[in-house]
Amino acid sequence: MEHEADIAVVGGGFGGALMAMVARRLGSSVVLIERGRHPRFAIGESSTPLANLFLQQIAEEYDLPQLLPLRRWGEWQREHPEIGCGLKRGFSFFHHTLGQAFSDDEQRRNQLLVAASPRDEVADTHWFRADFDHYLVQEAQRIGVDYFDQTELASFDEEPDGVTLGGQRNGEPVRFRAGFVIDATGPRGWLYRTLGLARRELPLSPATSGLFAHFKNVGAWPSAPGEPYPVEAAAVHHVFDGGWVWVLKFNNGITSAGVAATSERAAKLGLPEGEPGWQRLLAKLPSLAEQFAGAEPVGEFVFAPELSFASGQISGERWAMLPSSAGFVDPLLSTGFPLTLLGIQRLGKLLVGGIDRADYERQTNGELDQVARLVGALYASMGDFEQFAALAQLYFAAVSYSETAHRLAKPELAGSFLLCDHPEFGTATRDICESVLRLAKRDEVLAKIRAVIEPFNVAGLAEPAKRNWYSVASDDLFASAAKLDSSEAAVREMLLREKLL
Ligand SMILES: Cc1cc2nc3c(=O)[nH]c(=O)nc-3n(C[C@H](O)[C@H](O)[C@H](O)COP(=O)(O)OP(=O)(O)OC[C@H]3O[C@@H](n4cnc5c(N)ncnc54)[C@H](O)[C@@H]3O)c2cc1C
């Protein structure tokens, strides 16, 4: 069988499906080629305010209104109760000492709770990827994308007038002719392997491994009076020296949980063994062991020996990788979705000649590198939670500033993820992260962070009086309007329009 299309997207996860929809809306004929079959398990589940904003921008720019309910908990529950979803009101971090029960003092030195939304209706979500990705692929088909699942590609031949992809579908040979190919198969994916590309080193990023599964019957993490949001309605991170555990609860009784740890810590815990490794980890985290006392895995444990990765080349004359195929950094800061969605927006522009390959490569690699630096500095601080929490404020300051700038229609203030292209913020973040790896004095690091985030701090971050609990307070935004070249009235109007007030 031979199929022809303007664009071939390889990899039918959420990234590939959305990319195919965008290309279709640009008027191209599109084939979407997936090795597996939906619904299927996929990891990478926790969304963020910025990711949801990018999803909304894609929906609005490319006339894809069917995506809009998926950007917020309330609309999602009303319009798509059949798509599994988790309520995410914020980011919760708890710091553990291995071998001891979790404990904290009055200053809450062992926790950091940062609210991302003021109430459930407008909250972020965890995407139950089996349902979510399946829905998107069906929607892609509905607008005219030709979808080929269970298709294993074996060859990529680039000619002056197009590309031929060859492979097998259900045991039969199949060929696709396309003008341009987009690889959405994930890190170390199809084009990286097929073209035999070199690997690129990510700055400061430690080699980390992951072990994860879905569970049922997971207990509750204790809540505390006055917390800024129900503490479990969040991406919950349990940090310890050399690694961290995530716990994400869905509305279908399933909980996603896993651990990412330096290779050294992973080897010591025996994580490559799967479930026995997970049980050994829990034995060292007694409070978490209590929460998981009655838990049962649903499906297999997955061990990922090496999480971080970057490809040395990410585009060619007739092909490009999504950011999620171009590279990956340990998921500590949930950066996969926003980077993927930014990449989809940029590739949409590239397809119509709005940006060129060099722009795409520079932005994609630059953002990945900045995430790697910050995650590297955070890993180096996992034994010192005061420094860890301060470094995390670089992330929260950059994303809350960027989100507000975009919502105020001032995208020029925040043109790159984590403001990495910003001459002051981007450079200072790089310097701070490098200084952490050089073991700079903690007081100096904290002072630098405070100074760097101040002009971008629109969310009342880094205030000692808040003792590591940050709610969403519109007064913080009003007071910071000038930092966004804006006025209190304009911020109020934006918050009302977005139903955030
Ligand atoms: C442990 C872990 C936790 C994460 N947590 C988060 C998080 O909380 N938040 C966040 O934002 N990001 C997270 N990420 C990142 C997130 O998973 C990715 O950003 C996201 O999955 C990218 O989506 P995608 O559709 O581009 O790729 P994928 O989800 O990787 O999908 C790739 C698709 O391509 C298909 N495929 C693979 N090879 C081929 C082939 N040869 N031919 C055809 N099809 C092929 C696969 O079957 C799959 O359907 C996490 C990642 C990991 C590893």
The ligand as a Gaussian input file, in Angstrom:
#p B3LYP/6-31G(d) Opt

LIG

0 1
 C        8.736000       9.395000      34.056000
 C        8.231000      10.567000      33.284000
 C        7.349000      11.457000      33.876000
 C        6.924000      12.577000      33.179000
 N        6.079000      13.450000      33.791000
 C        5.693000      14.564000      33.153000
 C        4.814000      15.482000      33.760000
 O        4.344000      15.260000      34.876000
 N        4.480000      16.604000      33.088000
 C        4.980000      16.870000      31.850000
 O        4.685000      17.929000      31.300000
 N        5.766000      15.987000      31.214000
 C        6.131000      14.850000      31.839000
 N        6.916000      13.944000      31.190000
 C        7.237000      14.199000      29.780000
 C        6.089000      13.709000      28.903000
 O        5.977000      12.330000      29.053000
 C        6.323000      14.038000      27.448000
 O        6.518000      15.420000      27.299000
 C        5.118000      13.646000      26.605000
 O        4.822000      12.302000      26.782000
 C        5.399000      13.927000      25.165000
 O        4.304000      13.481000      24.433000
 P        4.454000      12.948000      22.973000
 O        3.106000      12.622000      22.478000
 O        5.257000      13.915000      22.192000
 O        5.353000      11.641000      23.103000
 P        5.034000      10.242000      23.769000
 O        4.058000      10.375000      24.847000
 O        6.376000       9.669000      24.085000
 O        4.353000       9.407000      22.608000
 C        5.126000       8.884000      21.554000
 C        4.224000       8.006000      20.701000
 O        5.000000       7.580000      19.596000
 C        4.809000       6.178000      19.397000
 N        6.021000       5.636000      18.769000
 C        7.221000       5.399000      19.343000
 N        8.088000       4.919000      18.429000
 C        7.419000       4.851000      17.253000
 C        7.773000       4.440000      15.929000
 N        8.971000       3.974000      15.637000
 N        6.839000       4.533000      14.976000
 C        5.586000       4.996000      15.260000
 N        5.192000       5.380000      16.483000
 C        6.104000       5.316000      17.465000
 C        4.576000       5.633000      20.788000
 O        3.882000       4.402000      20.740000
 C        3.739000       6.752000      21.414000
 O        2.360000       6.590000      21.187000
 C        7.351000      12.796000      31.858000
 C        8.200000      11.880000      31.247000
 C        8.642000      10.779000      31.953000
 C        9.576000       9.816000      31.279000

